Amino acid sequence: MENVRYEILPEIAKLGHVALETTDLEKSLWFFEEVVGLEKTETVDGVHYLRAWGDFDHHTLSIKEGPEARVDHIAWKAKRREDIGNFANLLREADVEVEEVKAGTETGQGDAIRFQLPSGHNFEIYFDMEKPAAADPKHKSILKNQPYKAWRKGISPRRIDHVNIGTNTDASVITDFLQEKLGFKMREYLKTPDGNLGAGWLSVTNLVHDIAVMGRPDIKSSHEIHHLSYWSDNAQDILRAADILADQGISFVGPGKHGISQAMYIYVVDPGSGVRLELFSNGYLIFEPDWEPIEWKADEMAAGFTFWGEQSGMKPEDLTTISAGEPLKSPKKV
């Protein structure tokens, strides 16, 4: 194929959504809707589309029942509509198989592409997404700059924040791909005693990370997900979340504070799918265009993972994960 030259390189704007399959739909919906407090946009063909009260896009989480718990794909919103085709060309030039997903295949979403990282994680890139008002007018906020009333139910996070993926292969292959093909920037990283990359925190926004990549030789496959994360406004929200979880009899890890990102956290597992959710707040933003990635060494990670508070569940012996890959259903060879 003839190389394509771009006047403007395609760019990713933000994390869009996570598509989750669960073996116990009833439990997962109870957890994410009633305990976490996500709002349901609609249900179509057995797929439940959810978002937080501050998420404008049609959904930031979709849930459907399946024979095994897994993340079907992780989706990213492009900065421009033409970026979809440009990303497709760029990836195909690198011999990456790209599947074209027509508008409406995923409810509320326009044309998209799907492909796999070298690890086998399924990614999707889209631009157009419906931004519906609250389905029930009683749930609509009086504020024009948020779709729903805040604090209407459950923990009530504001928005989706990031994902953390795991692999038993070389993590640097994934982080190189994210940087070279998708435009992510390395913000902080862990160097192992043998000089290799143990983990990386990368972003396309001012956040410290829109995605983290954890290299763990002890996990079962090359394409796992450690957690997905929703953002709350402040530390008090995280303490309130602890009260709500405890009152429901749900065990969790935290509250605590990461050294990397400097954010407060709670980790809790969806009882239906087994996927881990991080409830996240505070931290710092990056505005420097010449940011130099911060290196952490293995003997510094006691503070890196958990600056204070209950251990964050990042240790290998506590890395419960579910699949975030498997081959694409019908990849198109080009």
N, C-alpha and C positions, 0 to 999 in steps of 0.2 A: 504494500500500500504506500502511496506517495505521502511523504511527511506533510503535515498541515502546519502552517505558520499562523500564529494568533497575534492579532494586534493587542488584545487584552487577554491574558490567561484566565481560564475559568476559575471561579472562586466559590467556596462554600461559605455560607453566611452564618449557619448555626446548626446545632443539633435539632432534628425535627421530631422524631418519634421512635419508639421501640415497639415492635410487633411480637407479642408474647403468646405462646401456646401453653396451655395448662392441662393437667390431667384431672383437675377438680375445679370446674368452672364456677360452681356455686361458692366455694371457699375463696377463690381468687377475686371474684366480684365483690363479695362481702368485705374482704380485706381492703381492696383498692378504693371501693366506693364509700363504704361506711366507716372504716377505721381511718384510712388515709384521707378520705374526703374528696376524691376526684369526682368531677361532674361527668355524667354520661351525655355525649352529644347525640348518639343514636345507635341502634343495633341493626345490622344488615347481614343477612345470610349467616347468622350465628356469630358474627364478629361484633364485639362490643367496643365502641370507640369512646375513649375517655380523655379528659384534659383537666388541668388544674384551673383554679378560678381566674388566674392571670394569663393563661395561655389563650391566644387568639386563634391559632390554627385549629382546624376541625378536630384534630386529636394529637396528643403526644404519647398516648399509650393505646394499643389495641390488644384485646384479649379474645382468644377463641379456644375451644376445647380441642385437644388432640391426644393421640395415643401415648405421647411422651412430652414431658415438660421441656421446652426449648424456646429460644428466641429465634424467630424466623428471619428477621432482618432488623438492622439499625439504620434509620433514615436521616438524611441530612438535607437541609434546604440550601439551594444554590442562591447566589446573589442576583443572578440575571436569568431570564428564561432561556437565552441562547447558550448559557453555560451547560445545559443538559447535553446538547449535541456536541459541544466542544469537549466536555469531559469524556463522552463516549469515544470521540476520535482519539483523544489523548491516551485513553486506556487501551484502545485497540492497537494503537501504534506500539504499545508496550506488551502486546500479545496477551492482554487480559480479556477473557471472554465477557461480553457485555450483553445483557438481556434487556430489550426494550419493553417497558411496561406502559401500556396505553392508558390514557386518561379514563378514570372511572373504574379501572381494575381494582384499585384500592379506594374505597368510598371517600369522597371529598377531595381527592387528589388528582392533579393533572398528569401529563406525561412524565415518565420517570425512567431511570435506568437502574438496573441491579447488576452487581458484580461481586466478586470475592476478593478479600485481602489474600496475600500469599499464605496466610494461616488457615484460610477457609471461612473466616467470618463473612457473613452476607451483609453487604452495604447497599443502600439505595440512595439516589440523589434525585430530588424533584425541585420544582420551583412553585408551581401553582397549587394552592391549597385553599379550599373554602374557609371562610371565617364566619361561621354562623353565630347568630345571637343565641342567648340562653333559650333552650327549648321551652322551658316553663317561664312565663313572664314574671312569676313570683320569685324566681331565683336570679333575675337580672339585677345588676347593680345600678344604683342611681348615678354612679360615676361613669362617664362615657369612655374612660380610658381603661376599663376592665370589664370583661364579659359578665362575670358573676359576682354575687355578694361574697365577700370574704368571711371566713369563719362560720359558714352556714352549717357545716357538719364535719366531724372528725378532726384530724390533724390540720387539714386545710393548707397545704403548701401553695406557694404562689405560682411556680412554673417548673418545668423540667429543667435540669441543670447539666448532667453529664452522664457518661457511661464509662465503665471500667471493664476491659476485656482481658482474658487470660490466655496463655498459650504455653505448651510444653516444648515449643520450638524456640529458635533464636528470636528474642523480642526485637532486636535491632532491625531485622528484616521487615517487620511490621511498621516500626516507627520510621524507617527510611521510606517505605512506600507512602505512608501518610504525609510525610514532608515533601517528597519529590513529585508524587502524582496528584495529591489532593490539597497541597498548600498549607498543611498544619505547621505550627511552629513549636519546637521543643521549649518548654518552660522550666521544668525541673526534671532531674533524672537520677537514677540509682546506678552506681557502678559497682559491680561485684568484685570480690577479692582477686579474681583472675583477670580483671580488667574489662570484662564484657558488660553489656547493658543488661541490668536486671529489671528495670522498670522505667517508664517514661510518662510524663504528664504533658500533654500537648493541647494546643487550642488554635482556633481560627478567630476567636473573639478576644475580648479583653480579659476573659476569665483565665485563671491559672491553667485550667484544663476543661476542655469539652470532651476529651477522651483520655483515659489512662490505659497503658498497656503493661501488663504484669507477666514477666517470664517466670514460669514455675515448672520445672522438669517433673514434679511429682503429680501434676494434675493429669486427667485421663486423656485429653486430646489437645489438638492444636487450636481449637476454636471454642473456647468457653467464655462465659460472661461472669465476672465477679459480682457486679452490681449495676443497677441503674439508680439515678439520683434525682430527687426533687428538692427544690430550693424553698426555704422559708426566710422571712425577712430578718430575723434576729435571734440571738441566743435564747431569749425567753420563749420563743416559739419551739425551740428544741426541747426545753424543759417541759413545756406544756405537752409536747408529743410523748415524752416519757410517761407523764401522768396518764394520758389516754391509753397508751399501750399497756401499762401496768394494770389499769382498771379493767381492761379486756382480758387480762391473764395471758398476754402475749410476751414472750421473753425477747430481749433485745440486748445489744451491745452498746455501751455508752451510757450517758453522754460523755464525750471527750473532745479533745482538740487535736487536729493533725498539726505536725510541724510543717510538712509539705502542704501548701495552700493556706495554712493557718486557719482553716475552717473548723467549725464545730460540727459534730456528727452524732447520729444514732444509726446503727445498722439493725434491720429487722427483716425476717424472712417471710415471704408470702406463703401461708400454709397450703395454698392450692397448688402452686407450681414449684415452690422451692427456690424461686429467684430471690436474691437478696436486694433489698431496697435501702438506700442511704438517704436519710433525712439530713439536710445540709444547710449551713448558714454561716454568715460572716466571711472571714477570709480576706484576701486582697485582690485588687485588679491590676492589670498590667497595661500601661499606656506608652511605655518607652518603645519607639520603633527599633532601637538598637539593643533590645534586651539580650543579655547573655544568659544562656541556660545555667541553672544552678545545679551543681554536682553534689550528690550525697554519696557517702561511702557506707558500706555494709555496717561498720561499727558505729555509725551515727544514726541508724534507722530506728533505734528505740525512740528517739525524739522526732524523727522524720515521720513515722507512721502515727505515733501517739505522743504528742507533746505533754499532755496530761489527760487523766481520766481512764476509764476502762479501755482495755486493749481493743484496737479497731478491727480485729478479725482479718488482718492482712497476712498473718503468719502462715506458712505452708500447711501446718497441721490444722488450720481453721479455715482453709480456702474451700468452702462449699460453693460449687459452681454448677451451672447447667449449660447445655449445648447452645452455642450461638453461631452455628454454621450449618453443617451438612451440605452436600452438593445442591446447587440451585435446581429447582424442579425441572425446568426446561431451558437450559442455557443455549443461546444461539451462537453458533460458530460463525465468525465473519472472516 
